Amino acid sequence: MKYSEIISLPDYFESYYDMTSEHKDYWMRFVPNERFNGILRATIDSLESPIPDKRKSIFMQGTYGTGKSHAAAVIKHLLWDDLEVINKYLTKLEMQLKARVQKFRQSKRAFSVVLKGISNITDNRTFSLAIEKAVKDALNANNIEIQTESDFEKMIYQITKNPLHIDWEQLITTTPEIRIYINTTKDLINKLENRDIKILQILETKIIQKGGHFTTSAIDKWLIEILEELRKKEIADYLILFWDEFTSIMQHHNRNELLNQLQAVAELSKNHNVFLFII
């Protein structure tokens, strides 16, 4: 008899968990343990605490392959998904923790945004744009429309309404780093609608070179505005940025610059219900 006739992996098995590309309901296959229970308790404690200094972002650390991403995904779903969905999973939790989650979710909900690694992040500007892109992607995925514009949408306004009176077609044909990707203004708008960070940065530089001014968003203030709209629409009470594979930022050559920017976002948890969950 072969080992494969006795032991095998189920069809749904994944060798690693990708929070940016989840398979439906796969998160529910996570088996909670005491460490997970502690992280979930700490997360809810931080969200609910009336004391600003105890409202801290979460830092989950562990060696590769220990299930950090999967565990974080479970917390993300428990804090955001509809109650009828999460109730299917809550039976796996110990009674006190199950009751704690149910009580929290009866009146509160946390809108979740996922980032992974440092793709395209080189400095403070690209750091902010990566967050803007992730937030807008999450809003679109959940069919949520809000009024607060991202810098991508502000640039689309510059092109469509053209308050700076720039010949955008000429700019495209005379800018090699743009022309290799697009040919028309319509293509340019499509790139921005898809939140292409590189294209946006090139356009910002060109506007400055032509003597114009493009107002960019301070990421901490922008996140507060996003949450305020979510609260007004009674969609969510919290905004949580889940950042997976965060180690690469710690190893980046602009680490200190990026960490200073990250600190500004992390401190929003004290008074504005915007939290980081770093993995």
Sequence and secondary structure as in RCSB ss.txt:
>XXXX:A:sequence
MKYSEIISLPDYFESYYDMTSEHKDYWMRFVPNERFNGILRATIDSLESPIPDKRKSIFMQGTYGTGKSHAAAVI
KHLLWDDLEVINKYLTKLEMQLKARVQKFRQSKRAFSVVLKGISNITDNRTFSLAIEKAVKDALNANNIEIQTES
DFEKMIYQITKNPLHIDWEQLITTTPEIRIYINTTKDLINKLENRDIKILQILETKIIQKGGHFTTSAIDKWLIE
ILEELRKKEIADYLILFWDEFTSIMQHHNRNELLNQLQAVAELSKNHNVFLFII
>XXXX:A:secstr
  GGGT    TT  SS  TTS  TTGGGG    HHHHHHHHHHHHHHH SSGGG   EE    TTSSHHHHHHHH
HHHHHS HHHHHHHHTTS HHHHHHHHHHHHH  EEEEEEETTTT  SHHHHHHHHHHHHHHHHHHTT   S   
HHHHHHHHHHH TT   HHHHHHT HHHHTT SSHHHHHHHHHTT HHHHHHHHHHHHHTT       HHHHHHH
HHHHHHHTTS SEEEEEEESTHHHHTSTTHHHHHHHHHHHHTTHHHH EEEEE 
